[in-house]
């Protein structure tokens, strides 16, 4: 198991480890797709100065194993409990009055405190820019995904997941805004790139020294397990359509086209 690394899946140009699943089946979010490396970096940060730690980050991430020790899964939380999911859900609830949304208020506070509000590395310098981001980028992406589903031609398959001990999936890595939107609007197909698995799943399903091909051969079964309809009590009720005029689809080249903007 020591020889099989996450990087072998992330750098596959054919995205063979991408499976299409029902996002309502994915209940948990682990956060970093490098839980083992993150633990190592946290330990090193206690003793190694930041300037010296920087060059170590890439090698540590590149060494991330495919088989993830069980202890790391204790950090997983329900997707619905993440701040990201709550902000998007609240913004959809306030689609006709985005100035009353939680995300707008958080960004406005940041704007007042620091002079700019940020979405990732994008700086917004006024309340009008914040509203335009929420209206055009966020709601524009929601409407695009409602109409077209996930458009793989417009973005890479950077949304990643790891396999839990029981064969279910746990969301990790980036692409989290698109994933949360897919859950909220009841999208039934969404791509996740499998980049790791619980050590118990690896032990139960793979040979002692597994290869990438060994894992890929099992992914159709994982895909089927995570594509069946969720139990009635677990399925997310699709969010209502935004009122007309609140979010029009952006055209090709726009930041809020499917796969861009608030993704």
C-alpha positions in Angstrom: 0.0 0.0 0.0 2.9 2.3 0.6 3.6 2.6 -3.2 0.1 3.8 -4.2 -0.1 7.6 -4.0 -3.0 10.0 -4.4 -0.9 12.0 -7.0 -1.2 9.1 -9.4 -4.9 9.7 -9.6 -4.8 13.5 -9.6 -2.3 13.6 -12.5 -4.1 11.1 -14.8 -4.9 13.2 -17.9 -7.8 10.9 -18.9 -9.6 11.4 -15.5 -10.2 7.7 -15.3 -10.9 8.0 -11.6 -13.8 10.4 -12.2 -17.2 8.8 -11.4 -20.7 10.4 -11.8 -22.8 10.1 -8.6 -25.9 11.4 -7.0 -24.6 14.3 -4.8 -27.4 13.7 -2.3 -25.8 10.4 -1.5 -22.6 12.2 -0.3 -23.3 13.2 3.3 -19.9 14.0 4.7 -17.1 16.5 4.0 -13.6 15.8 5.1 -12.1 19.1 4.0 -8.5 18.7 2.8 -7.8 16.0 0.2 -4.4 15.7 1.9 -5.3 14.7 5.5 -2.1 12.7 6.0 0.1 15.5 4.7 -1.9 18.1 6.6 -1.2 16.2 9.8 2.5 16.1 9.1 2.6 19.8 8.2 0.7 20.7 11.4 3.4 18.8 13.4 6.2 20.4 11.6 4.8 23.9 12.1 5.5 23.6 15.8 9.2 23.3 15.2 10.1 24.5 11.7 10.0 28.2 10.7 7.6 29.2 8.0 10.3 30.1 5.6 11.8 26.6 5.8 8.5 24.8 5.8 7.4 26.2 2.5 9.6 24.1 0.3 8.5 21.0 2.2 4.8 21.4 1.4 4.8 20.1 -2.2 6.9 17.0 -1.4 4.6 16.2 1.5 1.5 16.6 -0.6 3.0 14.5 -3.4 3.6 11.7 -0.9 -0.1 11.5 0.2 -1.0 7.9 0.3 -4.1 6.5 -1.4 -4.9 4.5 1.8 -6.0 6.9 4.5 -5.7 5.9 8.2 -9.1 5.6 10.0 -8.3 8.4 12.5 -8.5 11.0 9.8 -12.2 10.3 9.2 -13.2 11.5 12.6 -12.8 15.0 11.3 -15.5 14.6 8.7 -18.7 16.7 9.2 -22.0 16.7 7.4 -21.9 18.8 4.2 -25.1 20.6 5.3 -23.2 21.8 8.4 -20.4 23.5 6.5 -20.4 27.3 6.3 -20.2 27.1 2.5 -23.4 25.0 2.2 -25.2 27.3 4.7 -24.2 30.4 2.9 -25.3 29.2 -0.5 -28.6 27.8 0.8 -29.3 31.2 2.5 -28.4 33.1 -0.6 -30.9 31.0 -2.6 -33.5 31.7 0.0 -32.8 35.5 -0.4 -32.4 35.4 -4.2 -34.8 38.3 -4.6 -33.1 40.3 -1.8 -29.4 39.4 -1.8 -28.6 42.3 0.5 -30.4 40.4 3.3 -28.4 37.2 2.8 -25.8 35.9 5.2 -23.0 35.9 2.6 -23.6 39.5 1.7 -23.5 40.5 5.4 -20.3 38.5 6.0 -18.7 40.1 2.9 -19.9 43.6 3.9 -18.3 43.2 7.3 -15.0 42.1 5.8 -15.2 45.1 3.4 -15.7 47.5 6.2 -13.0 46.0 8.4 -10.3 45.5 5.8 -11.2 47.6 2.7 -12.0 44.6 0.5 -14.2 41.5 0.6 -12.8 38.4 -0.9 -14.1 35.4 -2.8 -11.0 33.1 -2.9 -8.4 35.6 -4.3 -10.9 37.9 -6.0 -11.2 41.2 -4.3 -14.5 43.1 -4.1 -14.2 46.8 -3.2 -17.8 47.9 -2.8 -21.2 46.7 -1.8 -22.3 46.9 -5.4 -19.5 44.6 -6.4 -20.5 42.1 -3.7 -24.1 42.2 -4.9 -23.0 41.8 -8.5 -20.9 38.7 -7.5 -23.8 37.1 -5.7 -26.3 37.9 -8.5 -24.2 37.2 -11.6 -21.6 34.7 -10.5 -23.4 32.7 -7.8 -27.0 32.8 -9.0 -25.8 32.7 -12.6 -24.0 29.5 -11.9 -27.1 28.1 -10.1 -29.3 28.8 -13.1 -26.7 27.4 -15.5 -26.5 24.2 -13.5 -30.3 23.9 -13.3 -30.6 24.2 -17.1 -27.5 22.2 -18.2 -26.4 20.1 -15.3 -22.6 19.9 -14.7 -20.8 20.9 -17.9 -17.5 19.1 -17.9 -16.3 20.9 -21.0 -16.2 24.2 -19.1 -14.0 23.1 -16.2 -11.7 20.5 -15.0 -12.8 17.6 -12.7 -11.2 19.1 -9.6 -14.0 18.1 -7.2 -12.5 15.2 -5.3 -13.7 12.5 -2.9 -12.4 9.6 -0.9 -14.1 6.3 -0.3 -15.3 5.5 3.2 -15.0 2.1 4.8 -18.5 1.2 3.7 -18.0 2.2 0.1 -19.9 5.6 0.4 -18.0 8.8 -0.6 -16.8 11.6 1.5 -16.3 15.0 -0.3 -12.8 16.5 -0.2 -10.8 19.1 -2.0 -12.0 21.9 -4.3 -15.0 22.4 -6.4 -17.1 22.6 -3.2 -19.4 25.5 -4.3 -20.6 23.6 -7.4 -21.0 20.5 -5.3 -23.1 22.3 -2.7 -25.2 23.9 -5.4 -25.8 20.4 -7.0 -27.1 19.1 -3.6 -29.3 22.1 -3.1 -31.0 22.1 -6.5 -31.4 18.3 -6.5 -29.0 17.6 -9.4 -28.9 13.9 -9.9 -25.5 13.6 -11.6 -22.2 15.2 -10.5 -18.6 14.2 -11.1 -16.2 13.4 -8.3 -12.6 12.3 -8.8 -11.7 9.5 -6.4 -8.2 10.1 -4.9 -8.1 8.0 -1.8 -9.9 5.5 0.4 -10.3 4.5 4.0 -7.7 1.9 5.0 -10.4 -0.6 5.9 -11.9 -0.4 2.4 -8.5 -0.8 0.9 -7.7 -3.8 3.0 -11.1 -5.4 2.2 -11.1 -4.8 -1.5 -7.6 -4.5 -2.8 -4.5 -6.8 -2.9 -1.6 -6.1 -0.5 0.3 -4.1 -3.1 -2.5 -2.5 -5.2 -2.0 -0.6 -8.4 -4.0 2.2 -10.0 -5.6 -0.3 -12.3 -6.7 -2.4 -9.3 -8.6 0.7 -7.9 -10.0 1.7 -11.3 -11.5 -1.8 -11.8 -13.6 -1.3 -8.6 -14.8 2.2 -9.3 -17.9 1.2 -11.4 -19.1 -0.6 -8.2 -18.4 2.5 -6.1 -20.2 4.7 -8.7 -23.3 2.4 -8.6 -23.3 2.4 -4.8 -23.3 6.2 -4.7 -25.7 6.8 -7.6 -28.8 5.0 -6.2 -31.6 7.3 -4.9 -31.0 8.4 -1.3 -33.5 7.4 1.3 -36.5 9.7 1.3 -35.6 11.3 4.6 -32.1 12.2 3.3 -32.9 13.7 -0.1 -32.5 17.4 -0.2 -35.6 19.3 -1.4 -34.6 21.2 -4.5 -34.4 24.9 -3.9 -37.1 27.0 -5.6 -36.3 28.7 -8.8 -35.0 32.2 -8.4 -37.5 34.9 -9.3 -37.3 36.1 -12.8 -34.7 38.8 -13.3 -32.5 37.8 -10.4 -30.1 35.6 -12.2 -29.8 35.4 -16.0 -27.4 32.9 -17.6 -24.1 34.4 -18.6 -22.8 33.6 -22.1 -19.6 31.9 -23.2 -16.6 33.6 -21.8 -18.5 34.9 -18.7 -17.1 34.1 -15.3 -20.4 32.7 -14.1 -20.9 30.3 -17.0 -21.2 26.7 -15.7 -17.9 25.6 -14.2 -16.6 29.2 -13.6 -17.2 32.1 -11.3 -18.5 30.9 -7.9 -17.4 27.3 -8.5 
